[in-house]
Amino acid sequence: MKIGNVEIKGKLALAPMAGVADRAFRELCIEYGAAYVVGEMASAKGISLNDKKSAELLSLSSKERPAAVQLFGNDPQIMAQAAVKALSFTPPVIDINMGCPAPKVANSGAGASLMKQPKLAEEIVRACVKVSTVPISVKIRSGWDANNINALDLACRCQAAGAAAITVHGRTRDQMYAPPVNYDIIRQVKEQASVPIIGNGEITDGPGAKKMLDLTGCDLLMIGRGALGRPWIFEQINAYLKDGTRLPEPHIEEKMNVMLKHIRLLCRYRGDYIGMREARKHAAWYMKGIRGAASFRQLAGGLKTLDDLEALAQKVISLTKKI
């Protein structure tokens, strides 16, 4: 499939999870078979005010392409200004966030709040498309709440405004990440749209991925929380979609080695101080499902150095071998 002129050779994408989908994790997911990645959302207002932290979120390496950077905001002019500045980072695609349910984002009128303001959402897309030299995509939800399922209307508006692709998360803002996923609304959007539609929501394994494809007909699958501590999920799902092969979960030692590789990359790109604080949540995710995980996660919460992490990994490997 193509987003504008950007070809994506595969069926799986990494979702733009704040505090997770940074450069280190994006590169790791691509190694495991993600065909497309979207970076953490960056504040359009912050970018327009030359905020360094916001700008850092727009940086893409040569190892993680094709990729998109993602912007959030609720002012068409400021969003357009941010899109122009984002172009200096040479992103293949610029994505607009209209789905983030976090209170600090939605309560500011951005993210999922734009689901309640379809005309404004359309204006934002049109303003960004007008100034961008790369395709503009949009990420939306099924609606704000169960009484306001308007993804079809909003998707049509975004497409009319020039959006080159649309991701539909099949949950409302009120649901946050709770079940069920509304596959039917994603299917409706796909049937009406002439641009690629990306399905998102509750894709945690091969059967779940196939279910999304079969029920919606979407062009690409976006994986979010299913990849937390499991970058190999892309390899597993690709194998299942190819011929039904169910690859097993990696053994404990391999999981720990992947974790160490991930955090070393994170520290290389962001420095040891930030990297190790970010490492605490990642390490806890990598421990999920391991016998004794609760105690390991408690230890992960106190990580300060790479030596600490390596010691924890060895402890996990040693103790699980004894069980």
N, C-alpha and C positions, 0 to 999 in steps of 0.2 A: 504494500500500500504506500501511498504518498501523502504527505502533508504539504500541500502546495507542490514545490519542486523537490522536496526532501523525501528520499526513498527510505523506507524502513523495511529491512529484510528479516522479518520474523513476526511473531504474534504476541510478544510479551514486552511490557514497559514497566519501569519502576515509577511509582507515584511520587509526587513532590511533598514528601512528609517533612514538616518543619522539625529541625533538630535531629534529623535522621539522614535524609537524602543529600548528604554533603559529598564533596569530591571523592573522598576515600570510599564511601559506601557505593556511590554510583559506579566507580571504576571496578569494584569488586563484583557488583551485580552484572556488569557487562561481561566480565570474565566468565561468569556462570551462565551466560546466554540471554541476558536482557538485550532486546534489539533497539531499545529506545529508553532514555532516562529523562526525567524532568527534575530540575533542581529545586531547592527549598524556596518557598515564596519570599520575595523581597518587597519591601514597602516602596511604592511609587513615590510617596511623599519624601521618604528618606533619601531616595536616589536623587530626586529633584533638588534636594537641599545639600547634595554632595556628602551624605553620610557614608563614611568609609565601611562601616559594618554592613550596611545595606548593599553597597557596591560589591563587597567581597562575595556575596551570595550569587552574583552573576558570572563569576569566573568559571570557565569550562576548560578542561584540559583536552589535549589531542586524543587521549585514550577513551574518552567518553562521548563519542559522537556516533550517530546523530543524537542530539539532545535538545532540550528546551530550557530556557530560563523562565521563571514564573514571577509575574508582578501581581500585587494586590493594591486596591485603592478604590475610591468611589467618585473621583473627579476626572471627567474625560480629558481635560487639558493637562492635568498633572500626570495622568496615565500616559498620555501621548509623549510628554516630555521625558518621562522615565523610559518609554520604549525607545526613543531616539538615543538616550544615553546607554541603554542596554546593547544597542547595536555595536558599540565600540568593543564589546566583548566577543563579537562575531558568533552569536548563537545561531544555529540553524533555524530555530523556531522560537517565538516568544509566546508564552502561554499566559492567559489571564485567569486569575483565581476568582471564581464565583461560587465556590463550594465550601470554603473553610468554615467549620461550625464553631470554632473557638470563640468564646464570648468577647475577648479583647479585640478580635477582628470583626466579627459579625456586629457587635454593638457599636462599632465605629462607622457602620454603613457599608463596609467592604465585605469580601468573602461571600458567604451564603446569604447575607442580607440583600445582595443584589437580586436574589431570586424574587424578592418582594417588589423590586423596582425594574421591571423588564424594559421600560423605555430608557431608563438611565443606563442599564446594562448594554443595550443596543448602541447607545451613543458612545459608550466607552470603547466598544469594539470598533465602531466606525472611525473614531478618532485615532486609535492605534494603527488600524489598517492603513489609514491615509498617510501616515508618516513612516511606516515600516518598510524596509526593503526585503524582509524575510516574512514567511507565513505567520499569521496570528492564529493561535488556537485558544479554546476556552474550556474551562473545567467547571461543570455545574453539578447540582444535585437533582434528585427527582422533584423536589419542591421544598418549601419552607416547613410545612407540616402536612399531616394527613388530609387536611381540608383544602390544601393549596398545592396540588400536584401539577406544576406548570412547566415541567422540563421541555415538553414538546413545543409550547409557545416560545419559550426563551431560546431554544435551539434554533427554531425557524428565524427568529429575530437576529440571532448572532450570525447565522449563515447569510441572511440578507445583508448584514452589515459588512460581510467580507471574511468571516472566520473560515479558515481552511480545514479545521477539524474540531470536533467537539467531544469531550470526555463527559460521560454521564455516570455519576455515582448514584447507584440505585437506592439511596436512602434519603430521607428528608433531613433538614437541619435538626429538627426536634429529636430524631432518632440518634443523632450523632453516629455511633458505630454499632448500634444495636440491631438485631435482626427484626424483620426479614428484609431481604433485598427485593426491590421491585423490578423484576426482569421485564415485565410487560411494558413499563414506560421506556426502558432502553430500546426495546424492540420497536415501539411506536416511533421513537426518534429516528432510529435507523431506517425504517420504512419511508419516512418522509424526507430524509436528508439526502442531499446530493454530494456531501462531503463525508470523509471518513468519520465513523463514530467509534469511540473507544469506551468499552465497558469496564466498570469499576465497582467493586463491592464483594466482599466475602469470597475472594479467590485465594484459597490457601493450599490447594493441591491440584493434581491433574484432573480428577473428576469434577471438581468445582469449576475449573477453567473450561472444560468441555461443556458443562452445563450452561455457563454464561454464553459461550459461542452458539450452542444449539438453540437456546431459548430467545436469543436476541439478534443473532446474525451480525453482531458487531465486527468491526474490522481488526481491532486490536484489543488486547486485554491489559488492564493496568492493575498491577499488584502493589498493595500498600502494606498493611500491618502483617500480612502473611510472610513478608520478607524479613521481619524483625528478628535478628539473630539467626536467620536462615537464608543467606544469599544464594545458597544452592537450590532454592525453590525453583529458580528459573530453569536450571538443568533438569530438574525432576518433571516440571510441567511440559517442557519441550519434548522430553522423551515420551510422556504419556500422549501428547497430542499427535506425535509422529506415528506411533504404532501401538499405543496402549501399554507400553512398558511402565511398570511401577518401580522406579529406582528407590532403594531403601534410604533411610536417613543415614548420614555419615556416622561412623563409630565415634566414640567420645574423643579419642585422640585427634582424629581429623577435625572435629568440631573445634577443639581447642586451638589447633594449628591455624584454622581459618580465623578464629577470633584474634589470635596474636597478629596475624598478617594484617587484619583490618585495623587494629588499634595502632600498630606501628605506622601504617600509612596515615592514619588520622593524626598522629603526633608529628609526622614529617610535614604534613600540610598545614597544621594549625598550631604547632608548638606543643611541648610536653604539658604545659600548665593547663591549657584548654583541652588538649587531646585527652588527658587522663581523667578530667572531670566528665567529659563526654563518654569516656570509656566505661564509666560505672553502669550506665543504663544498658549500653550494648552488651557488656559482660553478663548482666542479669538476664538479658534475652537469650544469649547463647547457652545459658545454664538451664533454660526451661526444658522440662521433661526429663532431666537427669535426676536419678535418685539422690536425695540429699540436697536438691536444688535450693531449698529455702535457706539452709545454712551457707551455701555457696554465694547466694545472692546477697546475703548480709555482709559477707566478706567483700563482695564486689563494691558495695556502697562505700567502702573505706579506701579504695585504690588511690594511690598518689603517684606511683612511678611505674615504668614498664617492668622493672624488676618485681614489683608487687604483683603485677598481672601474670608474669611468667611463673611466679611461685604459686599463684592461685591455680593456674592451668595445670601445673604439675601435681598439685594436691588433688584436683578433680580427677585427673587421669589415674593417680595412684589409688585413691579411695574407691573409685568405681571398678577398678580391676579386682579389688578384694571382695567385691559383692558378688 
